[in-house]
């Protein structure tokens, strides 16, 4: 049994490790104004609040549909898609391809809606007419079915602007970080390799070969010029040696890796000694698959870290011989 004092100030060190150390402009944490919605949760703090008051309970029943937008995924014949891309015939946590999980919260910026689809495409929509302004397809589906029980599922995009330049960023089911021009939908050529960064690179045991074991299903968080991105890793009790869910920060312009926060502490990291018998070396999961929040004034991002691993299977018991920190922080 370890003395609790050994881990005193763990929380402060944890937050320090994931702080984005930069001079940041002042941002409100009390929701967006003027009908804008720049983050999945309205603002970086995920308040999910808007000050709009034109529609209320007195007139809600009078609303009428002005337009409907058909998802750009609808252009695909799924059987033809599977025939064209054999990787889609390889079962993952789910056995087949489905596009009925449109879960993204559209971003609203200057009269334009930005949305992602289950097949990890992105589109810009005129908020007044419902017309598609542009669409971009990174062909993520060519690599196969994404990991996790949700299969093809994407929760949205991230938006960045410095007042002159504007970009849209999202992760894909086959482990890429994609960045396009918010006005044209064209890839940013200077970002990574012609508009995308390989997130598989640098993650132990992560693979893109079907069945994929490392995906991104939720929108990144952008703080100043830093894109913070997590990952989706299967929680199914198949095996414990899965990829670790390290969280990383990339530069908005170049796509260069700026920092890595090891959710499973590596040698030299704070808390590594709590992972006894070298368990840090083979343990996986401890990933941030869902949505993050941030304090932009302080330059801190808050990570909802998932379970370390499934510690039991039918007929198999995995003995937990240590009490590692950074286990579950949901």
C-alpha positions in Angstrom: 0.0 0.0 0.0 1.5 3.3 -1.0 1.3 6.4 1.2 -1.2 8.8 -0.1 1.2 11.7 0.4 3.3 10.2 -2.4 0.7 11.5 -4.9 0.1 14.8 -3.3 -0.5 17.5 -5.9 -1.1 14.9 -8.6 -4.0 16.9 -10.0 -2.0 20.1 -10.3 0.9 18.2 -12.0 -1.6 16.5 -14.3 -3.1 19.8 -15.4 0.4 21.3 -15.8 1.4 18.4 -18.1 -1.5 19.2 -20.5 -1.4 23.0 -20.4 -0.8 24.7 -23.7 2.0 27.1 -22.8 1.4 30.1 -24.9 0.3 33.7 -24.7 -3.5 33.4 -25.4 -6.1 36.0 -26.2 -9.0 36.6 -23.9 -12.1 34.4 -24.7 -15.5 34.2 -23.1 -16.5 31.0 -21.3 -20.2 31.9 -21.1 -21.4 30.7 -24.5 -21.3 32.2 -28.0 -23.2 35.3 -29.0 -24.8 36.6 -32.2 -26.0 33.2 -33.3 -22.5 31.7 -33.7 -21.6 28.2 -32.5 -17.8 27.7 -33.0 -17.3 24.5 -30.9 -19.2 21.3 -30.4 -20.3 22.5 -27.0 -20.8 26.2 -28.1 -17.6 27.5 -26.6 -14.3 26.0 -25.5 -15.7 25.5 -22.0 -18.5 23.4 -23.4 -21.2 25.5 -21.8 -23.6 24.5 -24.6 -25.3 27.9 -24.1 -26.5 30.5 -26.5 -28.0 33.9 -25.6 -30.5 33.8 -28.5 -34.0 34.4 -27.3 -36.1 35.0 -30.4 -37.5 31.5 -30.2 -39.1 30.6 -26.9 -42.0 28.4 -25.6 -44.5 31.0 -26.7 -43.7 30.6 -30.5 -42.0 27.3 -30.7 -45.1 25.6 -32.1 -45.1 28.1 -35.0 -41.8 27.0 -36.4 -41.8 25.6 -40.0 -39.2 23.7 -41.9 -37.4 26.0 -44.4 -35.0 23.4 -45.9 -33.7 19.9 -45.5 -30.1 18.9 -46.2 -29.3 15.4 -47.5 -26.1 14.0 -46.1 -23.3 13.7 -48.7 -22.9 10.1 -47.5 -26.1 9.4 -49.2 -24.4 9.5 -52.6 -22.8 6.1 -51.9 -24.1 2.7 -52.6 -22.7 0.8 -49.7 -22.6 -2.6 -51.4 -20.7 -1.0 -54.3 -18.4 0.7 -51.8 -17.5 -2.6 -50.1 -16.8 -4.2 -53.4 -14.5 -1.3 -54.4 -12.7 -1.3 -51.0 -12.1 -4.8 -49.7 -11.0 -3.5 -46.4 -14.7 -2.7 -45.7 -15.4 -6.4 -45.8 -13.2 -7.0 -42.8 -15.3 -7.0 -39.5 -14.2 -4.8 -36.7 -16.0 -4.1 -33.4 -19.0 -3.9 -35.7 -19.4 -6.3 -38.6 -20.6 -4.1 -41.4 -20.7 -0.6 -42.9 -23.5 1.8 -41.8 -24.1 5.5 -42.3 -27.1 6.0 -40.1 -25.2 7.6 -37.2 -25.1 11.3 -38.2 -24.1 12.6 -34.7 -22.1 15.7 -35.4 -23.2 19.1 -34.0 -22.9 21.6 -36.8 -20.7 24.6 -36.2 -22.2 28.0 -37.2 -19.8 30.7 -38.3 -20.8 33.8 -40.3 -23.9 32.3 -41.8 -22.2 29.0 -42.7 -22.8 25.6 -41.1 -19.9 23.1 -41.0 -20.7 19.4 -40.4 -19.0 16.1 -40.6 -20.6 12.7 -41.6 -20.3 9.1 -40.4 -18.0 8.4 -43.3 -15.7 11.2 -42.1 -16.5 13.6 -45.0 -17.1 17.3 -44.2 -19.3 19.9 -45.8 -20.1 23.6 -45.6 -23.8 24.5 -45.8 -25.4 27.9 -46.4 -27.5 28.4 -43.3 -30.1 30.4 -45.1 -30.8 28.2 -48.1 -29.4 24.7 -47.1 -27.3 24.6 -50.2 -24.0 22.7 -50.0 -21.2 25.2 -50.5 -18.4 22.6 -50.6 -17.7 19.0 -49.6 -14.5 17.2 -48.9 -14.0 13.5 -48.9 -10.7 12.2 -47.3 -11.7 8.6 -48.3 -11.1 7.4 -44.8 -13.5 4.5 -45.5 -10.9 3.0 -47.9 -8.9 1.7 -44.9 -11.8 -0.2 -43.4 -14.3 0.0 -40.6 -13.2 2.2 -37.7 -12.7 0.8 -34.2 -15.2 0.9 -31.4 -18.8 -0.4 -31.2 -20.1 2.7 -32.9 -18.4 1.8 -36.2 -18.7 4.7 -38.7 -19.5 7.6 -36.3 -18.1 11.1 -36.1 -19.1 13.8 -33.6 -17.9 16.9 -35.4 -15.3 19.3 -36.5 -13.1 22.0 -35.0 -13.0 25.6 -36.4 -10.1 28.0 -36.3 -9.6 31.5 -37.6 -7.2 34.4 -37.1 -9.5 36.9 -38.7 -8.0 36.5 -42.1 -7.4 32.8 -42.5 -10.0 30.2 -41.5 -9.7 26.4 -41.3 -11.7 23.3 -40.4 -10.1 20.4 -38.7 -11.2 16.9 -37.9 -10.0 13.4 -37.2 -10.8 10.3 -39.3 -11.7 6.7 -38.7 -8.4 5.5 -40.1 -6.3 7.8 -37.9 -5.6 10.9 -39.8 -5.9 14.6 -38.8 -7.4 16.5 -41.7 -7.3 20.3 -42.3 -9.1 22.2 -45.1 -9.7 25.9 -45.9 -13.0 26.8 -44.3 -14.0 28.9 -47.3 -13.2 26.5 -50.2 -12.9 23.1 -48.6 -9.5 22.6 -50.2 -6.8 20.8 -48.2 -4.2 23.1 -46.6 -1.1 22.0 -48.5 1.4 23.1 -45.8 -0.4 21.1 -43.1 1.3 17.8 -42.7 1.4 15.9 -45.9 -0.9 17.9 -48.3 -3.5 18.6 -45.6 -3.3 15.7 -43.3 -1.2 14.4 -40.4 -0.7 10.7 -39.7 -1.9 10.1 -36.2 -0.9 6.4 -36.3 2.8 7.4 -36.4 4.4 7.4 -32.9 1.6 5.4 -31.2 2.8 1.9 -30.1 0.8 -1.0 -31.5 -1.5 1.3 -33.5 -2.3 0.1 -37.0 -4.2 1.2 -40.1 -4.4 -2.3 -41.6 -7.9 -3.8 -41.4 -9.2 -4.3 -38.8 -8.2 -0.8 -37.7 -7.4 -0.5 -34.0 -6.9 3.3 -33.7 -9.5 5.9 -34.9 -10.7 9.4 -34.0 -14.4 9.8 -33.5 -14.8 13.2 -31.8 -13.8 16.8 -32.7 -10.4 18.0 -31.7 -10.0 21.0 -29.4 -8.2 24.0 -30.7 -6.5 26.4 -28.3 -4.8 29.4 -29.9 -2.6 27.7 -32.6 -2.6 24.2 -31.0 -4.9 21.3 -32.1 -5.4 18.9 -29.3 -6.6 15.5 -30.4 -7.5 12.2 -28.6 -8.3 8.8 -30.0 -10.8 6.0 -30.1 -9.6 2.5 -29.0 -11.8 -0.5 -28.6 -12.9 -1.3 -25.1 -14.0 -4.8 -26.1 -12.4 -7.6 -23.9 -10.4 -9.2 -26.7 -6.9 -8.6 -25.5 -5.1 -6.1 -23.3 -2.2 -5.2 -25.6 -4.0 -2.3 -27.3 -2.5 1.1 -28.3 -2.2 3.6 -25.5 -4.4 6.6 -25.7 -1.8 9.3 -25.6 -3.1 12.8 -26.2 -1.2 15.1 -28.5 -0.9 18.7 -29.6 -0.2 19.7 -33.2 0.5 23.1 -34.8 -2.5 24.6 -36.7 -0.3 25.8 -39.6 2.3 23.1 -40.1 0.8 20.1 -38.4 4.0 19.6 -36.5 3.8 17.6 -33.3 4.2 20.1 -30.4 3.8 17.8 -27.4 2.5 14.4 -26.2 0.7 13.8 -22.9 1.1 10.1 -22.0 -2.1 8.9 -20.3 -0.1 5.8 -19.6 3.1 7.4 -18.1 6.3 6.4 -19.8 9.8 6.0 -18.2 10.7 9.4 -16.8 7.1 10.6 -16.6 5.4 11.4 -13.3 3.7 8.3 -12.0 5.4 5.7 -14.2 6.6 3.9 -11.0 3.0 3.2 -10.1 2.7 0.9 -13.1 4.5 -2.1 -11.6 6.1 -5.1 -13.3 6.5 -3.1 -16.5 2.8 -2.9 -17.1 3.1 0.5 -18.7 4.9 -1.1 -21.6 2.1 -3.4 -22.8 -1.1 -1.7 -21.4 -3.4 0.0 -23.8 -6.5 2.2 -23.8 -6.7 5.1 -21.3 -7.8 7.2 -24.3 -9.8 10.3 -24.7 -12.4 9.2 -27.3 -15.0 11.8 -26.4 -15.2 15.6 -26.3 -12.7 17.8 -24.5 -13.2 21.1 -22.8 -10.7 23.9 -22.3 -10.0 27.1 -20.4 -8.6 29.3 -23.1 -7.5 32.1 -20.8 -5.4 29.7 -18.7 -4.3 27.6 -21.7 -5.6 24.4 -20.1 -7.4 21.5 -21.8 -9.5 19.1 -19.7 -9.3 15.4 -20.7 -12.1 12.9 -20.0 -9.8 9.8 -19.9 -11.5 6.4 -20.5 -10.9 3.1 -18.9 -7.4 1.6 -18.9 -8.4 -1.8 -20.2 -11.0 -4.6 -19.7 -9.5 -6.5 -16.9 -11.5 -9.7 -17.2 -12.7 -12.0 -19.9 -14.8 -15.1 -19.8 -12.6 -17.8 -18.4 -9.7 -15.5 -18.0 -8.7 -13.3 -15.1 -6.0 -10.6 -15.4 -4.5 -9.9 -12.1 -4.0 -6.3 -11.3 -0.8 -6.1 -9.3 -0.5 -2.3 -9.0 -2.6 0.8 -8.5 -1.5 3.0 -11.4 -2.4 6.6 -11.6 -4.2 8.2 -14.6 -6.5 5.1 -14.7 -10.0 6.5 -15.1 -10.7 10.2 -15.0 -14.2 10.4 -16.5 
